[in-house]
Amino acid sequence: MMRHTELFMRLLSVGAVALLFAACASMGRPEGGPRDETPPVFVGSKPAVGAMNVSGNRITIDFDENIQIDDPSNKVVISPVQKEMPSILANGKRITVQLRDTLLPATTYTIDFTDAVKDLNEGNMLDGFAIDFSTGETIDTLCISGMVLEARNLEPAQGMLVGVYSNLADSAIKTLPLERISKTNQLGQFSIRNLKPGTYRIFALKDMNRDFHWDRSEDVAFYDVAVSPDAVQEEVADTLVATDGSDSIVTRQVTRLLPDDVLLTWFNEGYIAQYLKNSARADRRRIKLDFAAPSDTFPEIMLLNGERAGSRIDEWALLNSSVTRDTLEYWIRDTAVMAMDTLVLAVRYMRTDTLQQLTWGTDTLKLVLRGQAKKEKKEEKKKKKSDNIDADTVPQLAFIDFRVKSQASHDVYAPLLFVSSQPVDTILDSGVTLEVQRDTLWDTVPQVKIMPHPSSLLSFGMSHEWEPGAKYRLTVDSAAVVGIYNEWNKDVKHEFTVRQLEDYATLIFNLGDYAGKAVVELLGQSDAVVATAVAESGSAIFRYVNPGTYYARLIVDANGNGKYDTGNLSEGRPRQPEEVYYYPKKISVKKNWDIEQTWNVYELPLDAQKPSDIKKNKPKLKPGETDDRHNHDDEEDEDAYDPFNYGSGNPQYNRSHGNQINNRTGGAFRSYHE
């Protein structure tokens, strides 16, 4: 009996030990606390915030947890502007800033970290953090705040330099460094801090070369009028909650720093220094010239060698030009010029001089067919030997590539498009046949022609009032198209079906009280332009719209030229870019529907207009965070023609160059001193 009991106790002990080891081997992850979602907390600094009579160049800033600095050389800005880049380092809970410029006397300094400071573990951002101190007896406290958007598409400008001048001359932004600066955060918001009382002009720029003033090729924005920052007393209400859960409203006085609603829209003049970027003899028949920038004038070109020396290029070549005249292709027609292996040309054109002015200048070009002659002979010899045919007695035919560019499913409103491999001399109408199918028979369509494109030697079109749903057959006979080198086409056959009217929708925007000139752009899901319509009688109409998801943008066409015009800051009186507004909803278009929408372009502020689905500059997500930022229209109605409700926005900024917005709500970026 004792032996059985001892054995049982031993087995029980062994089992307990085994269970203990099993438990150790399968230890689970211990339950942690809630995720840290709070940014670092500022603890203190040396010198202290707001300190005066500071003389040292070393500043230390302490936080309540380990921190990191994101891209300090770009995100951290110091006012006044520093000529030498300061040293900015993070170590543990401390940031150390070492200024390398000599401190100016009686000056307020600001170190603006924008959104560069984050905690080390979770990456929680401390947005809008800045410290200040003074080398004198007083510290300046005024502030200008606002937002920067891209003028063309209302994207928030992230990391853009914003600053002021007390020098009110138009030339200051071109020659002098900004006096006090800030940078925009991920929402495009900025605050220029620690300003003296006075009057300032406000600019934003993408400072590519870090000289703190605008160069003509850089992105820029400017405020139309000078502003004088001010501090006003304002009463705000707070809610106090007692331990028993009851609450009460109390009011207190705060100081509001104005202006806090400045809207800047940046643009680029599109300036590129003009010069001849590339020149080449593409082959024996072609000369290609590429210029760095678009031009209003064509170059004057003269041949300097050979028997045609002294002749203009238009006497022996045809020009095929891009619309902007920056890519020119000359097709040589003169056989004597074509036979020359080397062409020497004098090219006189408008180019940019050292003062950034366009002046006439001349380049001498030597265009050589390097290896082309040998290549031609080799190819000719290869052709002669093919198929064991005595090619000396058989002429080798060369054809031009003339083909249809359109697809088998054809839009009812579109012409047929053609492309040729060389300029065309003749198109024989008798060799072009268009037929439409009637039951099982094909009827010839009378009086159809292939016409040259007005701005391209190699493009052609055929316009016709297509029958919706009909099937067509096009035939271009061999030798009906003759090129400038007396080469002709092979047979071209193309069958296509015109889409039914029921396959399309009509989209109408009623612009309400807006009565000015405007161009409305229909946009795809990448914010790219799909179609345009000129607003007439207060509405813009898009016909033959394919089913899909669309967005819309309105351009205030101030000069009535039917397109968007950028701003100008370099010539004459500064000019803002043309104003742009977005329809704040996406539009789901179904075939065979007419959709009519009322669009009040002023109903929402600019920063709340662009739908999130097509907005590219969004704030970065925190580690582990999912993107749940949706538009008001994410839940689609079953019928796409139902009116859209705008929903509620957060109107922070309105379109007003030079006028303050007094009825602004929200206040997420207001500046207060309590």
Residue pairs with C-beta under 8 A, 6 or more apart in sequence:
35 122
35 624
36 119
36 121
36 122
36 124
37 122
37 124
37 622
38 124
39 117
39 118
39 119
39 124
39 125
39 126
39 127
40 63
40 64
40 65
40 67
40 117
40 118
40 119
40 124
40 126
41 63
41 64
41 65
42 61
42 62
42 63
42 126
42 129
43 62
43 63
43 64
43 93
44 61
44 62
45 59
45 60
45 61
45 62
45 131
46 59
46 60
47 54
47 56
47 59
47 133
48 133
49 131
49 132
49 133
50 132
50 133
50 134
50 139
51 133
51 134
52 133
52 134
52 135
52 136
52 137
52 138
52 139
53 134
53 135
53 136
53 137
54 103
54 109
54 133
54 134
54 135
55 103
55 135
57 98
57 99
57 100
57 103
58 96
58 97
58 98
58 99
59 96
59 97
59 98
59 99
59 111
59 131
59 133
60 94
60 95
60 96
60 97
61 94
61 95
61 96
61 97
61 131
62 93
62 94
63 93
63 94
63 95
63 117
64 93
65 93
65 119
65 120
65 121
66 92
66 93
66 119
66 120
66 121
67 90
67 93
67 95
67 117
67 118
67 119
67 120
68 90
68 117
68 118
68 119
68 120
68 123
69 75
69 76
69 88
69 89
69 90
69 95
69 113
69 116
69 117
69 118
70 115
70 116
70 117
70 118
71 116
72 88
72 116
73 85
73 88
74 159
74 183
75 113
75 114
75 115
75 116
75 159
75 183
76 88
76 111
76 112
76 113
76 114
76 116
77 112
77 114
77 161
77 181
77 182
77 183
78 86
78 99
78 109
78 110
78 111
78 112
79 109
79 110
79 112
79 179
79 180
79 181
79 182
79 192
79 193
79 194
80 104
80 107
80 109
80 179
80 180
81 163
81 177
81 178
81 179
81 180
81 181
81 212
82 99
82 100
82 101
83 101
84 100
84 101
85 100
86 97
86 98
86 99
86 100
86 101
87 96
87 97
87 98
87 100
88 95
88 96
88 97
88 98
89 95
89 96
90 96
95 117
97 111
103 109
103 135
104 135
105 135
105 136
106 134
106 135
106 136
106 137
106 138
107 134
107 135
107 136
108 132
108 133
108 134
108 136
108 139
108 140
108 194
108 196
109 132
109 133
109 134
109 135
109 194
110 130
110 131
110 132
110 180
110 193
110 194
111 130
111 131
111 132
112 130
112 181
112 182
112 183
112 191
112 193
113 126
113 129
113 130
114 127
114 128
114 129
114 159
114 182
114 183
114 184
114 185
115 125
115 126
115 127
115 128
115 185
115 186
117 125
117 126
117 129
118 124
118 125
118 126
122 622
122 623
123 622
123 623
124 622
125 622
127 185
128 185
128 191
128 669
130 191
130 193
132 139
132 193
132 194
133 139
134 140
139 194
140 194
140 195
140 196
141 194
141 231
141 257
141 673
142 194
142 195
142 196
142 197
142 229
142 230
142 231
142 257
143 191
143 192
143 193
143 194
143 195
143 229
143 257
143 260
143 671
144 164
144 191
144 192
144 195
144 200
144 202
144 227
144 229
144 259
144 260
144 262
145 189
145 190
145 191
145 192
145 257
145 259
145 260
145 261
145 262
145 669
145 670
145 671
146 189
146 190
146 202
146 259
146 260
146 261
146 262
146 263
146 264
146 653
146 669
147 156
147 184
147 187
147 188
147 189
147 190
147 262
147 263
147 264
147 607
147 652
147 653
147 669
148 156
148 157
148 160
148 162
148 184
148 188
148 190
148 204
148 221
148 264
148 265
148 266
149 155
149 156
149 157
149 188
149 263
149 264
149 265
149 266
149 606
149 607
150 156
150 157
150 265
150 266
150 267
151 221
151 265
151 266
151 267
151 566
151 567
151 576
151 577
151 578
151 579
151 580
152 267
152 564
152 566
152 577
152 580
153 527
153 553
153 580
153 610
154 580
154 582
154 606
154 607
154 609
154 610
155 610
155 615
155 616
155 617
156 184
156 186
156 187
156 188
156 607
156 615
156 617
157 184
157 188
157 204
157 221
157 266
157 617
158 184
158 185
158 186
158 188
158 617
159 183
159 184
160 183
160 184
160 188
160 190
160 204
160 205
160 206
160 219
160 266
161 178
161 181
161 182
161 183
161 204
161 205
161 206
161 207
161 212
162 181
162 182
162 183
162 184
162 190
162 192
162 202
162 203
162 204
162 264
163 178
163 179
163 180
163 181
163 182
163 192
163 202
163 203
163 204
163 212
164 178
164 179
164 180
164 192
164 195
164 200
164 201
164 202
164 203
165 172
165 173
165 176
165 178
165 179
165 200
165 201
165 203
166 179
166 196
166 198
166 199
166 200
167 176
167 201
168 199
168 201
168 226
170 574
172 201
172 213
173 201
173 203
173 205
173 213
173 214
173 220
173 222
173 569
174 213
174 214
174 570
175 213
176 213
177 211
177 212
177 213
178 203
178 212
178 213
180 192
180 193
180 194
180 195
181 192
181 212
182 190
182 191
182 192
182 193
183 190
184 190
184 204
186 617
186 618
186 619
186 620
187 607
187 619
188 607
188 617
189 668
189 669
190 204
191 669
191 671
192 202
195 229
197 228
197 229
198 228
199 226
199 227
199 228
200 226
200 227
200 228
200 229
201 222
201 223
201 226
201 227
202 222
202 223
202 227
202 262
202 264
203 214
203 220
203 221
203 222
203 223
203 264
204 220
204 221
204 222
204 264
204 266
205 213
205 214
205 218
205 219
205 220
205 221
205 266
206 218
206 219
206 220
206 266
207 213
207 218
208 215
208 217
208 218
209 215
214 220
214 569
216 269
216 271
216 356
216 570
217 268
217 269
217 271
217 272
218 268
219 266
219 267
219 268
220 266
220 267
220 268
220 269
220 567
220 569
221 264
221 265
221 266
221 267
222 264
222 569
222 574
222 576
223 262
223 264
223 657
223 658
224 576
224 657
224 658
225 658
227 259
227 262
229 257
229 258
229 259
230 257
230 258
231 255
231 256
231 257
231 258
231 673
232 255
232 256
232 258
233 253
233 254
233 255
233 256
234 253
234 254
234 255
234 256
234 672
235 251
235 252
235 253
235 254
236 251
236 252
236 254
237 249
237 250
237 251
238 249
238 250
238 251
238 252
239 247
239 248
239 249
239 250
240 247
240 248
240 249
240 250
241 247
242 248
252 674
254 672
254 673
254 674
255 672
255 673
255 674
256 670
256 671
256 672
257 670
257 671
257 672
257 673
258 660
259 660
260 667
260 669
260 670
260 671
261 652
261 653
261 654
261 660
261 661
261 664
263 606
263 653
263 654
263 655
263 656
263 657
265 576
265 577
265 579
267 566
267 567
267 577
268 566
269 566
269 567
269 568
269 569
269 570
270 566
271 293
271 570
272 292
272 293
273 292
273 293
273 352
273 356
274 291
274 292
274 293
274 295
274 349
274 350
274 351
274 352
274 358
275 291
275 292
275 351
275 352
276 289
276 290
276 291
276 292
276 347
276 349
276 351
276 363
277 290
277 291
277 292
278 288
278 289
278 290
279 287
279 288
279 289
279 290
279 347
279 365
279 367
280 287
280 288
280 367
281 287
281 343
281 367
281 368
281 369
281 372
282 288
282 329
283 369
283 372
284 332
284 338
284 339
284 369
284 372
284 376
285 331
285 332
285 338
285 422
285 485
286 329
286 330
286 331
286 332
287 317
287 329
287 330
287 332
287 343
287 345
287 367
288 327
288 328
288 329
288 330
289 299
289 327
289 328
289 330
289 347
290 326
290 327
290 328
291 325
291 326
291 327
291 328
291 349
292 326
293 326
294 324
294 325
294 326
295 324
295 325
295 326
295 349
295 350
296 325
296 350
297 325
297 349
297 350
298 319
298 321
298 325
298 328
299 328
299 347
299 348
299 349
300 312
300 347
300 348
300 349
301 312
301 313
301 330
301 345
301 346
301 347
301 348
302 310
302 311
302 312
302 313
302 345
302 346
302 348
303 309
303 310
303 311
303 312
303 313
303 316
303 337
303 343
303 344
303 345
304 310
304 344
304 345
304 346
304 364
305 340
305 342
305 343
305 344
306 336
306 337
306 340
306 343
307 336
308 315
308 316
308 334
308 336
308 337
313 319
313 330
313 345
315 334
316 332
316 333
316 334
316 337
317 330
317 331
317 332
317 333
317 334
317 337
318 330
318 331
318 333
318 423
318 457
318 484
319 328
319 329
319 330
319 331
319 457
320 328
320 329
320 330
320 331
320 423
320 456
320 457
320 458
321 327
321 328
321 329
321 455
322 328
323 455
331 422
331 423
331 457
331 484
332 338
333 484
337 343
341 368
341 369
341 372
341 373
342 366
342 367
342 368
342 369
343 365
343 366
343 367
344 364
344 365
344 366
344 367
345 364
345 365
345 367
346 362
346 363
346 364
346 365
347 362
347 363
347 364
347 365
348 360
348 361
348 362
349 360
349 361
349 362
349 363
350 358
350 359
350 360
350 361
351 358
351 359
351 360
351 361
352 358
353 359
353 361
380 396
383 391
383 396
384 390
384 391
384 392
385 391
398 485
398 487
399 487
399 488
399 489
399 490
400 420
400 421
400 422
400 424
400 481
400 483
400 487
400 488
400 489
401 420
401 421
401 489
402 418
402 419
402 420
402 421
402 424
402 476
402 481
402 489
402 492
403 418
403 419
403 492
404 416
404 417
404 418
404 474
404 492
404 494
405 417
405 418
405 419
406 414
406 416
406 417
406 494
406 496
407 496
408 495
408 496
408 497
409 496
409 497
409 499
410 416
410 466
410 472
410 496
410 497
410 498
410 499
411 498
411 499
411 544
412 466
412 468
412 498
412 499
412 501
412 504
412 544
413 543
413 544
415 461
415 462
415 463
415 464
416 461
416 462
416 464
416 474
416 494
416 496
417 459
417 460
417 461
418 450
418 459
418 460
418 461
418 462
419 458
419 459
419 460
420 458
420 459
420 460
420 481
420 483
421 458
422 458
422 483
422 484
422 485
422 487
423 457
423 458
423 483
423 484
424 452
424 457
424 460
424 481
424 482
424 483
424 484
425 482
425 483
425 484
425 486
426 481
426 482
427 449
427 450
427 460
427 480
427 481
427 482
428 477
428 479
428 480
428 481
428 482
429 449
430 480
431 476
431 477
431 479
431 480
431 481
432 448
432 449
432 450
432 474
432 475
432 476
432 477
432 480
433 444
433 474
433 475
433 476
433 477
434 444
434 445
434 448
434 462
434 464
434 472
434 473
434 474
434 475
435 442
435 443
435 444
435 445
435 472
435 473
435 474
435 475
436 442
436 443
436 445
436 467
436 470
436 471
436 472
436 473
437 443
437 470
437 471
437 472
437 473
442 473
445 464
445 472
448 462
448 464
449 462
450 460
450 461
450 462
450 476
450 481
451 460
451 461
451 462
451 463
452 459
452 460
453 459
453 460
453 461
462 474
466 472
466 498
467 498
468 498
468 499
468 500
468 501
469 497
469 498
469 499
469 500
470 497
470 498
471 495
471 496
471 497
471 498
472 495
472 496
472 497
472 498
473 493
473 494
473 495
474 492
474 493
474 494
474 495
474 496
475 491
475 492
475 493
476 489
476 491
476 492
476 493
477 491
478 488
478 489
478 490
478 491
479 488
479 489
480 488
480 489
481 488
481 489
482 488
502 591
502 592
503 546
503 547
503 591
503 592
504 543
504 544
504 545
504 546
504 591
504 592
505 545
505 546
505 547
505 589
505 590
505 591
505 592
505 593
505 594
505 595
506 541
506 542
506 543
506 544
506 545
506 593
506 594
506 595
507 522
507 541
507 542
507 545
507 550
507 587
507 589
507 595
507 597
508 539
508 540
508 541
508 542
508 594
508 595
508 596
508 597
509 520
509 535
509 539
509 540
509 541
509 552
509 583
509 597
509 599
510 538
510 539
510 596
510 597
510 598
510 599
511 518
511 535
511 538
511 539
511 540
511 554
511 599
511 601
512 538
512 598
512 599
512 600
513 600
514 535
514 538
514 554
514 600
514 601
514 602
515 538
516 556
516 557
517 535
517 556
517 557
517 558
517 560
518 534
518 535
518 540
518 554
518 555
518 556
518 557
519 532
519 533
519 534
519 535
519 554
519 555
519 557
519 562
519 563
519 564
520 532
520 533
520 534
520 535
520 540
520 542
520 552
520 553
520 554
520 555
521 529
521 530
521 531
521 532
521 552
521 553
521 554
521 555
522 529
522 530
522 531
522 532
522 533
522 542
522 545
522 550
522 551
522 552
523 529
523 530
523 550
523 551
523 552
523 553
523 614
524 530
524 548
524 549
524 550
524 551
525 549
525 551
525 613
525 614
526 614
527 551
527 614
527 616
530 550
531 542
531 545
533 540
533 541
533 542
534 540
534 557
534 562
535 554
540 554
545 589
546 589
546 591
547 589
547 590
547 591
548 588
548 589
549 586
549 587
549 588
549 589
550 586
550 587
550 589
551 582
551 583
551 586
551 587
551 611
551 613
551 614
552 582
552 583
552 587
552 599
553 580
553 581
553 582
553 583
554 580
554 581
554 582
554 583
554 599
554 601
555 563
555 564
555 578
555 579
555 580
556 578
556 579
556 580
556 581
557 563
557 578
558 565
558 578
558 579
559 565
564 577
564 578
564 580
565 577
565 578
566 577
566 578
567 574
567 575
567 576
567 577
568 574
568 575
569 575
576 657
579 655
581 601
581 602
581 606
581 609
581 655
582 609
582 610
582 611
583 597
583 599
583 609
584 604
584 608
584 609
584 610
584 611
584 632
584 646
584 649
585 611
585 631
585 632
585 633
585 644
585 646
586 611
586 613
586 631
586 633
587 595
587 597
587 640
587 644
588 636
588 640
589 595
589 640
590 640
590 641
593 640
593 641
594 641
595 640
595 641
596 641
597 643
597 644
598 643
602 654
602 655
603 646
604 646
604 649
604 651
605 649
605 651
605 652
605 653
605 654
605 655
606 653
606 654
606 655
607 652
607 653
608 649
608 650
608 651
608 652
611 631
611 633
612 618
612 629
612 630
612 631
613 631
618 629
621 627
632 645
632 646
632 647
633 644
650 665
650 666
650 668
651 664
651 665
651 666
652 664
652 665
652 666
652 667
652 668
652 669
653 661
653 664
654 661
654 664
